[in-house]
Amino acid sequence: MLVYWCLFLYFASGSLIEQANSAAVAASGQPNARIYAGVSKGLLRFGLFLTALLIGFRFKVGADWRSYAEIFYSTRFQTFADIPKIGDPGYYLLNIVVQGLGADLWLVNLVCGIIVAIGICRFAEVQARPWLTVLVAVPYLIIVVAMGYTRQAVSIGFILMAMASYIRTTSVVRVGIYVVLAAMFHRTAIIALPFIAVGNERARFIQLLVSVILAYLLYYLFLSNSLDRYISNYIDARYASEGAGVRIAMDFFPAVLLFLRRSKLGFSTVEWRIWRNLALVALGLPAVLVLLPSSAALDRIALYIIPLQLAVLSRPKSVFATEGVGTLLIIIYLATVQFTWLNYAHHARYWVPYHLWSF
């Protein structure tokens, strides 16, 4: 458990320093701001590098550890020719390559951890408060998802890259490429495409048309042959995902803040449309949870709304008018989430204690 709290404290300390420096620059036009920004970016990336190592070198951490170990050892009997017949081909291809190199499961996890860390880093660097953005990711996206649900974590990593790219360039083609990569690790990632790609007011019809075409192609390539199985698993079998209600509530909270505090958040028009789209889904999930027999299906959707948490909760004025007090309140909230999950979540025993891979 100590490892998780050290990770939290590293980014929490950076968030407080980030806040103090922002206040100093605003008050006096601090001349060393550019130097600080360079050092801050370097330390932030170093922290995410360490995060990738923690994800990669964990041993028997995460509720799905055994399932991923079985996948890894099963790929000893598979070749590249088998890839087109396999669901989530990107993940299986990675396992086959690692088998060919003679390495173990740690290398698969390390590559996946690096992808997640790069996605978080790129997304954080287009936000107003990069350190606080990463801190928001720590309690759930990094500790729970990246160290437990490897394939979907990689998908979210690519989607974060897609969002960062779209915020910078508004290129639907780039978004499509990232979503293809995401879908190769978890097919459900294609649901994220329309929410991102229709964020630009200019040429909205063209953007929408391209998005629909890309979404259909991705559906045809990744989901069409297995849709019946998904329906059977998630709906007919009435699978339940323990804690789905809590995770949906974690998305619902920033969605409410987005609409209540819109004028204080400073999002560009493109960003606002992305977060509005995701927030509308987040606001609808609690009602659907009551009606839909499978909470597992909604739980998977809720994971793709995690970027909304990063975008809204990394802006302290979403919770308080004063930036400094808002930062403290957000850190307290995140610490409470992490403490509660590590100590009281039913499946936390699969994460605690953290074990390092022994070579």
Secondary structure as GFF3:
##gff-version 3
##sequence-region A 1 359
A	DSSP	alpha_helix	2	28	.	.	.	ID=ss1
A	DSSP	alpha_helix	33	56	.	.	.	ID=ss2
A	DSSP	alpha_helix	65	74	.	.	.	ID=ss3
A	DSSP	three_ten_helix	75	77	.	.	.	ID=ss4
A	DSSP	three_ten_helix	80	85	.	.	.	ID=ss5
A	DSSP	alpha_helix	89	101	.	.	.	ID=ss6
A	DSSP	alpha_helix	105	124	.	.	.	ID=ss7
A	DSSP	alpha_helix	130	137	.	.	.	ID=ss8
A	DSSP	pi_helix	138	146	.	.	.	ID=ss9
A	DSSP	alpha_helix	150	169	.	.	.	ID=ss10
A	DSSP	alpha_helix	172	185	.	.	.	ID=ss11
A	DSSP	three_ten_helix	187	192	.	.	.	ID=ss12
A	DSSP	alpha_helix	193	197	.	.	.	ID=ss13
A	DSSP	alpha_helix	204	218	.	.	.	ID=ss14
A	DSSP	pi_helix	219	223	.	.	.	ID=ss15
A	DSSP	three_ten_helix	224	226	.	.	.	ID=ss16
A	DSSP	alpha_helix	227	231	.	.	.	ID=ss17
A	DSSP	pi_helix	232	236	.	.	.	ID=ss18
A	DSSP	alpha_helix	244	260	.	.	.	ID=ss19
A	DSSP	alpha_helix	262	265	.	.	.	ID=ss20
A	DSSP	alpha_helix	269	291	.	.	.	ID=ss21
A	DSSP	alpha_helix	295	303	.	.	.	ID=ss22
A	DSSP	alpha_helix	306	313	.	.	.	ID=ss23
A	DSSP	three_ten_helix	316	318	.	.	.	ID=ss24
A	DSSP	alpha_helix	323	344	.	.	.	ID=ss25
A	DSSP	three_ten_helix	346	350	.	.	.	ID=ss26
###
